Amino acid sequence: MRSSSGPSSPNQEPELRLGSDSLPVLVSCSRIGTENAKNDDERKDSSVSGKDKLKQYQRRKKKTSTTRDNDVNSKQSKQENIIRVFDPVEEKVVSVSTEMDITDSDEPGLNETHLVSICQGSDGRTGFGGNQNQSVVLDERRSGEEDTENEQRLNDRIDEKGKGKLFLVDDIDPVEWNLEPNERHLILDAVESLLLLPHLEMEIRKSETKMIVKDKALRRKMEKKELNAKVIEAGSKFAHFQKKEEEEEARSGSQLPVVANMEIKDWEEDPYSIAMRIITDQTPKIDWVPIKIRRPYCPRPTLSSLQDLCTKILAKNSEAVPLEYLPDEVRDKLSQLVCDSQKMDFHLMDRLVSGSPSEIRVKNCSLITEEQLLRSLKKCDTKNLTVLQLDLCGRCMSDHVLLGTLARSQNSLPALASISLRGACHLTDVGLSAIVGSARALRYVNLGNCSLLTSSCIDALADSLGPELKVLHIDDCPNIDALKILPALKKLKNLEVLSVAGIETVCDDFVCEFISEHGSKMKEFILADCGKLTDISLKVIGEKCTQLCALDLFNVHKLSDYSMQYLANGCQSIQKLKLCRNKFSDEAIAAFLEAAGKSLTELSLNYVKKVSRNTAISIANRCSENLLILDLSWCRNLVDEEVGFIVDKCSKLRLLKLFGCSQITNIFLEGHTNSHVQIFGLHGTPIL
């Protein structure tokens, strides 16, 4: 038998072990308060034996139980219990927490509030102390002999230590204590309830997890909805929602056919109507057979001239090239190659603008800062400058730079005829007015994507340039109102090219009023992404713009087949036509090409879904003499024989775009006979 050398550690974590025959329970009480000196002295002088002390504790417990039921005003304090229970079936220890009420007692040494823990010790040692750590071992009596023997051992321990402290080691059974039946049932019920706490906690955790998952899913759904709303609001000019377009077309479609039918009666024998009647009456046939000797398709390498090869070498070593000895044509090509490779920096810019150049062409100034551009332009003599191109200059071009360099005096740019400041997002009306006032000979002005410019800047252009200006690009300037700039545009008497692409306020009223003033002189009209235009605008263009050479109708989705009729009967000399992302039928496009497609050099039918065999036959028959560039991307109704028929017939065709045409196979690539055409967009073909 081994005895303990001292009291149990206060930090020792006890346990409660449940067995089938008995219920040993260890209750460890840690004193929170301290007794006064008088109570300590009384406990030191007490000679009560261990057996008498246990009997006193039993009587006190019964008295406390009776007092708790009768005395309503008795003082109670709730303390937290930490309980670990070993389950022999599951072979694991379960930790739970609860609260117990301990009623104050009149017995000396036990009249403070205690923290009660019910558990089983890991080393089997227990203790019963008088002033700091008190432990009582309660067990169900097994036999009278065991009870007597255990009481004798307890008495021996108390007498041996002399301080009223009891320590039991592993090989000694715990002290047994008699409990009343109701007390025993209360303890058993409490233990059973505590055993259920882990399961309840697990259910609570599961329900909390489900709530968290649902909350996250709801949050993600709301964020996705907000993101979609922002995308629809901010990306309307890039995203095309067919459902919305169809609804708008259904609301406005009842008016357009009435106007068109009136025109059809007047033009019963026009070229378009004749071509349409022929196309609808006959069955289209294509006689194209791939060449018999088929070889694996290999893109034809482009042969560069000696001058182009030398220019590429100069571009790779631009930092060591003396630019002052190069002619303007070579300087322009060199600058373009350097900009394409994203290598246009301050040092090369400084050399390009130094001296007295006649042309400065830089199409990408994104790597140059405002301070660097200011220093470079201060060195430039602008008396002989005729062309100034500083595109993508949003980082460096501002009113401060213009007022300090190019527009520093009233006539500082006397020979300037062309200026392009595309992408100058820091340029305002003040800076533009200053540079226009310094360059009275301007013929070409490109202000595309200058987001801070307003309608007032067009008034300044009209007042300063008047009849001199011929080309004006103001596309994608969101602060310019099309109807407000109409009076200023009417002052530009010799205007031949106008680009208002992406301006949402462009409508039928604007086009009709502008064309009525300038239609006879217009050569190029860019109306891309002007979604409010209808067939009414195309009717006016077809009637007035007889000299029109280029027309861009990209994504003008409200147009119908009647627009093709107006163009075919009025614009017979058109050379460049872009009909991308429109709903024209295969027959309407074919009839237009039959009536007015002979002079076309560039045709873009990108994402015109209805393009099919009739259009292919008309392109091959009517556009074969002059067509150089053809875009049939995303026209998925065309097959190998139709595209092969076009390529073989159009002997001057040099560029063919077939992006998104996955239905085109190697039968076309290896079977056509046009050795000069370059094909882009198909699998195995080069990328632009």
Secondary structure, DSSP 4 states (H G I P E B T S, - for coil): ----SSPPPTT---BEE--SS---EEEEEEESS---HHHHHHHHH----HHHHHHHHHHHHHHHHHHHHH-TT--EEEEEEEEEEEETTTTEEEEEEEEEEEE--SSTT--S-EEEEEE--SS--EEE-SSSEEEEEE-----HHHHHHHHHHHHHHHHHHSSS-EEE-TTSPPPP----HHHHHHHHHHHHHHHHHHHHHHHHHHHHHHHHHHHHHHHHHHHHHHHHHHHHHH-TTT---HHHHHHHHHHHTTTHHHHHHHHHHHTTTSHHHHHHHHHHHSPP-------SS-----PPPPPPPHHHHHHHHHHHTGGG--GGGS-HHHHHHHHHHHHHTT---HHHHHHHHSB--SEEEES--TT--HHHHHHHHHTB--SS--EEEE-S-TTT--HHHHHHTTTSSTTS-TT--EEE-TT-TT--HHHHHHHHHH-TT--EEE-TT-TT--HHHHHHHHHHHGGG--EEE-TT-TT--TTTTHHHHHT-TT--EEE-TT-TT--HHHHHHHHHHHTTT--EEE-TT-TT--HHHHHHHHHH-TT--EEE-TT-TT--HHHHHHHHHH-TT--EEE-TT----HHHHHHHHHHH-TT-SEEE-TT-TT--HHHHHHHHHHSTTT--EEE-TT-TT--HHHHHHHHHH-TT--EEE-TT-TT--HHHHHH---SS-EEESSTTSPP-
